[in-house]
Amino acid sequence: MTSTTLPAPAAVPATASAARAFAAKRRRTLLVGLVVFAGMAALPYLVRDVYLQNVLILTVMYAALSQSWNILGGYCGQISLGHALYFGLGAYFTSVLFVTYGVVPWGGMLAGGLASAGVALLLGWPCFRLAGHYFSIATIVIAEIGLLLVHNWDFVGGAMGIQWPFNPDSWWTLQFARDKVPYFHFALGLFVAVWFVTYLIEDSRWGYWWRAVKDDAQAAESLGVEVFRSKMAAAAVSAFFTAIGGGFYAAYVSYIDPESVMSFRFSLLFALPAVLGGIGTLWGALVGAAILIPLTEISRSYLGGTGSGLDLILYGLLVMLVALARPEGVLSLFKRTRTARNQEAAP
């Protein structure tokens, strides 16, 4: 029996007035994005303290990685807890190609991104036949297997890891010993790229398919949505950008080992900002990272050795508070406020 073809998505409104309102809304979103990104680009020049610049870099980096996770987990509804695998692949591809073969990090990040997208497609073939928490458990197991393999693989340094050589400051090798501002701009560029891709997809046919799969995969399939292909596409895009972030992190810290790029805590750190800020939204990952990362980094720094494990406690408390008070995320506060104002202004 042939399924009915899904009609064109609501990205093409039925009436001319609705189409104009929709286009205006898209332009406003893009304009807000440009203003926010311009303001963010100025931040490292306003904050001259090196430690706080490091916090800014980590915040924007995790915002980018969380938005990458959000493509699969937020829009498509496939809750992956194994994205540390793709992050680690990106870090190791970039490091091995640079340290062993002299390939500049830009090439290593691209190779790592493409390899991770391919791995996501290979793993998606069996894993997307699992549903709900079974899929999440499978992603954890696969990521842990990857961690164990890298631990025992001498070609990539095993448990000892890989130390990057010290070179003069250069965008070509993505190494800056004296200035952290270029790292911030790279992290911001990565976030802008992921945000813009999400913006383009959000109201495209793929975006509507992903949300349909998230809401009810069986109902979506009965209407002609290609559920399996939708999940595979979301996984590939998500893995690609996550691996790019892993390559950047390797260049930033100049040393990696299995635990520092492939441990389970990274998978949590990619998911939590989006969940905290607002899952399946354009700005949720940035809002969540802006709350979560500075709070945990600064508290851990000021408490020193006595703060061991405090970041995990804070993660748990924040997730509990959001789950109880605002399951839709922090962004829902602004949406409800705006809705209330519109209702008050209405005659």
Beta strands, then each sheet from edge to edge (+ up, - down):
strand 1: 162-163
strand 2: 255-256
sheet 1: 1+ 2-
end
